[in-house]
Amino acid sequence: MTRRILPALGLFLLSPLVAEFLLGNLPVTSLFALFALAPLYGGGAVLIRELVRRRGWGYPSVVLLALAYGVLEEGVTTQSLFNPNYADLRLLDPGHVSWLGMGAPWTLFVLTLHTVWSVTVPIVLVESASSRRPWFGRKGLVVFGVIFAFGVVVTTAFQLQSDSFVASPGQFVGVAVAIVVLVALAVRVGRRPVVRGAGGVPADWVVGVFGLVVSSAFMVVDDVGLGAWVRVGAMLVLFAVALVVVRGWSRRTTWTARHSMALAGGTLLTYAWHAFPEQPVATASKGVDLAGNMVFAALAVGLVVFCWIRSGRLVGATIQV
């Protein structure tokens, strides 16, 4: 029982810690917010992981469901995809698409953050340190479903209390359609048999460096002040590179669980360095914010090392990414 509960609890807490604190969006002084964020982030991550493992699907389904989660959070819970002055930041002005009421750069950026860092990376890391077997039966799945629903409702209510903006009915319909399509794709991809071929893959540490470099490039593209559509183009190029390279490697029989862990670990470390130039949304002195970022970065490195050691027992296992 402990072997199932501890990984689930770890993922439940790791997801919001990575999504908000390791990123540097929230300072260490706001750590109390973890209890409010965990039902949404952690509940969603655990629910996605359990659904995928109970069906015997692979990581492509995790990624698609993680994207569906991002659409739900940013399209319904925070409505940042549609709110023209979300958090007084005017996020939709660059690359604004008037007929959708959305900003192209912000949409790509924030959905990638949720897909990659809020859900997929924590799942891969926790599984690399535990197992890929289901943690719960139906009752556990229902419990986390209720926890996640609670997180969605509470977070949405809090957002509506702080900002009266409400998206149009058409935008909500678009969000619902997008979620249904993504879930359907996750099911389709998960049921499709994976054909593996011969061929070598780089050393696991090289895969980790690749994850760090590509994900860092993604964050830099958003930071350096490029034109809106240049940013969109650069992001799409990085998506294509990551998809082609990782898909090619992971379809070879020499791809192992440690390769998956290294890819996720390298990607995680991008958040660790990015927290330092990131301006937190909550008030904190520069010294406290710096100290908090250093603590979270050290914990991230420690987690990667721990998962690296634990994943060694699965070196001979081929894992679909």
C-alpha positions in Angstrom: 0.0 0.0 0.0 2.8 2.4 0.9 4.5 1.8 -2.4 1.4 3.1 -4.1 0.4 5.9 -1.8 3.8 7.6 -1.6 4.3 8.0 -5.4 0.8 9.3 -5.7 1.3 11.8 -2.9 4.7 12.7 -4.4 3.1 13.5 -7.8 0.2 15.3 -6.1 2.7 17.8 -4.5 5.4 17.8 -7.2 3.2 19.0 -9.9 2.2 22.4 -8.3 5.7 22.8 -6.9 7.2 22.6 -10.4 4.4 24.5 -12.1 4.5 27.6 -9.8 7.5 27.5 -7.4 10.3 26.0 -9.4 9.3 28.3 -12.3 9.7 31.2 -10.0 6.2 32.4 -10.5 5.5 32.2 -6.8 8.2 32.9 -4.2 8.9 30.7 -1.2 6.9 33.0 1.0 3.8 31.8 -0.8 4.4 28.2 0.0 1.1 28.0 1.8 -0.6 28.3 -1.6 0.6 24.8 -2.3 -2.5 23.4 -0.4 -4.8 25.4 -2.7 -2.9 24.6 -5.9 -2.4 20.8 -5.3 -6.0 19.7 -5.9 -5.9 21.4 -9.3 -2.4 20.6 -10.5 -1.7 17.5 -8.5 -5.2 16.1 -8.8 -5.1 16.5 -12.6 -1.6 15.0 -12.9 -2.5 11.9 -10.7 -5.8 11.5 -12.6 -4.1 11.6 -16.0 -1.4 9.2 -14.9 -3.8 6.7 -13.5 -6.1 6.8 -16.5 -3.2 6.2 -18.8 -1.7 3.4 -16.8 -5.0 1.6 -16.2 -5.5 1.5 -20.0 -2.0 0.4 -20.7 -1.2 3.5 -22.9 2.2 5.3 -23.3 3.6 8.8 -22.8 2.1 10.2 -26.0 -1.3 9.8 -24.4 0.0 11.5 -21.2 1.1 14.5 -23.4 -2.2 14.8 -25.1 -4.2 14.6 -21.9 -1.7 17.1 -20.3 -2.5 19.5 -23.2 -6.2 19.0 -22.5 -5.6 19.9 -18.9 -3.8 23.1 -19.9 -6.7 24.0 -22.2 -9.1 23.5 -19.3 -7.1 25.5 -16.8 -6.3 28.4 -19.0 -9.5 28.4 -21.0 -12.0 27.9 -18.1 -10.3 28.2 -14.7 -8.2 31.3 -15.2 -9.5 32.2 -18.7 -6.1 33.7 -19.5 -6.5 32.5 -23.1 -9.3 35.0 -23.5 -9.0 37.7 -20.9 -7.4 40.7 -22.6 -6.0 42.1 -19.3 -5.4 39.0 -17.3 -3.4 40.0 -14.2 -3.1 43.5 -15.7 -0.4 42.1 -18.1 -2.1 42.6 -21.5 -0.9 39.1 -22.5 -3.1 38.9 -25.6 -2.0 42.0 -27.3 1.1 40.5 -29.1 -0.1 38.4 -32.0 -3.7 39.0 -31.3 -6.2 36.9 -33.3 -9.3 39.0 -33.2 -11.8 36.4 -34.4 -10.7 34.0 -31.6 -10.1 36.7 -29.0 -6.7 35.1 -28.3 -3.0 35.9 -28.4 -1.0 33.4 -30.5 2.3 33.6 -28.5 0.7 33.5 -25.1 -1.5 30.5 -26.1 1.4 28.5 -27.4 3.6 29.5 -24.4 1.2 28.8 -21.5 -0.2 25.6 -22.9 3.3 24.3 -23.4 4.2 25.1 -19.8 1.2 23.1 -18.5 1.7 20.2 -21.0 5.4 19.8 -20.4 6.2 21.0 -16.9 3.0 21.0 -14.9 2.0 17.4 -15.9 4.3 15.3 -18.1 7.7 16.0 -16.5 6.4 15.3 -13.0 4.7 12.1 -14.1 7.9 10.8 -15.9 10.1 11.6 -12.9 7.8 10.0 -10.3 7.4 6.9 -12.4 11.2 6.6 -12.9 11.6 6.4 -9.2 8.7 4.0 -8.6 6.8 1.9 -11.2 4.5 2.2 -14.2 1.8 0.1 -12.6 -1.6 1.6 -11.6 -1.6 3.0 -8.1 -5.3 2.7 -7.3 -8.5 0.8 -8.2 -11.7 2.5 -9.3 -12.3 4.0 -5.8 -9.0 5.8 -5.8 -9.6 7.0 -9.3 -13.0 8.5 -8.2 -11.4 10.1 -5.2 -8.8 11.9 -7.2 -11.4 12.8 -9.8 -13.4 14.5 -7.0 -10.3 16.2 -5.7 -9.5 17.5 -9.2 -13.1 18.7 -9.8 -12.9 20.5 -6.4 -9.6 22.2 -7.4 -11.2 23.3 -10.7 -14.3 24.8 -9.0 -12.4 26.5 -6.2 -9.7 28.0 -8.5 -12.4 29.2 -10.9 -14.4 30.8 -8.1 -11.3 32.5 -6.8 -10.4 33.8 -10.2 -14.0 35.2 -10.8 -13.8 36.9 -7.4 -10.6 38.7 -8.3 -11.5 39.4 -11.9 -15.0 39.8 -13.3 -14.0 38.9 -16.8 -16.0 36.0 -18.4 -15.3 34.5 -21.8 -18.0 34.4 -24.4 -20.2 31.3 -24.9 -18.5 30.6 -28.2 -15.1 30.6 -26.5 -16.2 28.1 -23.9 -17.7 25.9 -26.6 -14.3 26.0 -28.4 -12.6 25.0 -25.2 -15.0 22.1 -24.7 -14.5 20.9 -28.3 -10.7 21.2 -28.0 -10.7 19.1 -24.8 -12.9 16.4 -26.4 -10.7 16.2 -29.5 -7.5 15.9 -27.4 -9.0 13.2 -25.2 -10.2 11.3 -28.3 -6.7 11.6 -29.8 -5.2 10.3 -26.5 -7.4 7.3 -26.6 -6.6 6.7 -30.3 -2.9 7.0 -29.9 -2.9 4.9 -26.7 -4.7 2.0 -28.5 -2.4 2.1 -31.5 0.3 -0.6 -31.3 3.8 0.7 -31.2 6.2 -0.6 -33.8 9.8 -0.4 -32.8 12.8 -0.7 -35.0 16.5 -1.4 -34.7 19.1 1.4 -34.3 21.0 3.1 -31.6 20.1 6.0 -29.4 22.4 8.5 -27.8 23.7 8.0 -24.2 21.0 8.9 -21.6 23.0 12.0 -20.5 23.0 13.3 -24.1 19.2 12.9 -24.1 19.1 14.9 -20.9 21.2 17.7 -22.4 19.0 17.7 -25.5 15.9 18.2 -23.2 17.7 21.0 -21.3 18.8 22.8 -24.5 15.5 22.6 -26.4 13.4 23.6 -23.4 15.7 26.4 -22.5 15.6 27.7 -26.1 11.8 27.7 -25.8 11.9 29.8 -22.6 14.5 32.2 -24.1 12.4 32.7 -27.2 9.7 34.1 -25.0 12.0 36.2 -23.0 14.2 38.1 -25.5 11.5 40.4 -26.9 11.2 39.0 -30.4 8.2 40.1 -32.5 5.0 38.2 -31.8 4.9 36.1 -35.0 8.6 35.5 -34.9 8.1 34.0 -31.5 5.3 31.9 -32.7 7.4 30.6 -35.6 10.4 29.9 -33.4 8.2 28.0 -30.9 6.7 25.9 -33.7 10.2 25.1 -35.0 11.2 23.9 -31.5 8.1 21.8 -31.2 8.8 20.1 -34.5 12.5 19.5 -33.6 11.5 18.0 -30.2 8.7 15.9 -31.7 10.8 14.4 -34.6 13.9 13.7 -32.6 12.2 12.2 -29.5 9.8 10.2 -31.5 12.6 8.8 -33.6 14.7 7.9 -30.6 11.9 6.4 -28.6 10.7 4.1 -31.4 14.0 2.2 -31.2 14.4 -0.9 -29.1 17.5 0.6 -27.4 15.5 3.4 -25.8 15.2 2.7 -22.0 13.4 4.0 -19.0 16.5 6.0 -18.0 16.4 7.8 -21.4 12.9 8.9 -20.6 14.0 10.0 -17.1 17.0 11.9 -18.5 14.8 13.7 -21.0 12.4 14.8 -18.3 15.2 15.7 -15.9 17.0 17.9 -18.3 13.7 19.6 -19.1 13.0 20.1 -15.4 16.3 21.9 -14.9 15.2 24.6 -17.4 12.7 25.8 -14.8 15.4 25.8 -12.2 17.6 28.4 -14.0 14.6 30.3 -15.4 13.3 31.1 -11.9 16.2 33.5 -11.2 15.3 36.1 -13.9 11.6 35.4 -13.4 9.6 38.1 -11.6 7.2 36.5 -9.1 3.6 37.6 -9.0 3.5 37.7 -5.2 5.5 40.2 -3.2 8.8 39.1 -1.8 12.1 40.9 -1.2 14.9 40.2 -3.7 17.0 38.4 -1.0 14.1 36.1 0.0 13.2 35.4 -3.6 16.8 34.6 -4.5 17.1 32.3 -1.5 13.9 30.5 -2.4 15.0 30.0 -6.0 18.3 28.6 -4.8 16.5 26.1 -2.5 14.1 25.0 -5.2 16.9 24.7 -7.8 18.9 22.6 -5.4 15.9 20.4 -4.7 15.3 20.0 -8.4 18.9 18.9 -8.9 18.6 16.5 -6.0 15.3 15.0 -7.5 17.0 14.5 -10.8 19.9 12.7 -9.2 17.6 10.6 -7.1 15.4 9.6 -10.1 18.6 8.9 -12.1 19.8 6.4 -9.5 16.3 4.8 -9.1 15.8 4.5 -12.8 18.9 2.4 -13.1 16.9 -0.7 -12.2 14.9 -0.2 -15.4 17.8 0.4 -17.7 16.9 -2.7 -19.7 13.2 -1.8 -20.1 12.1 -0.2 -23.3 9.6 2.7 -22.6 7.4 4.5 -25.1 7.8 8.3 -24.8 
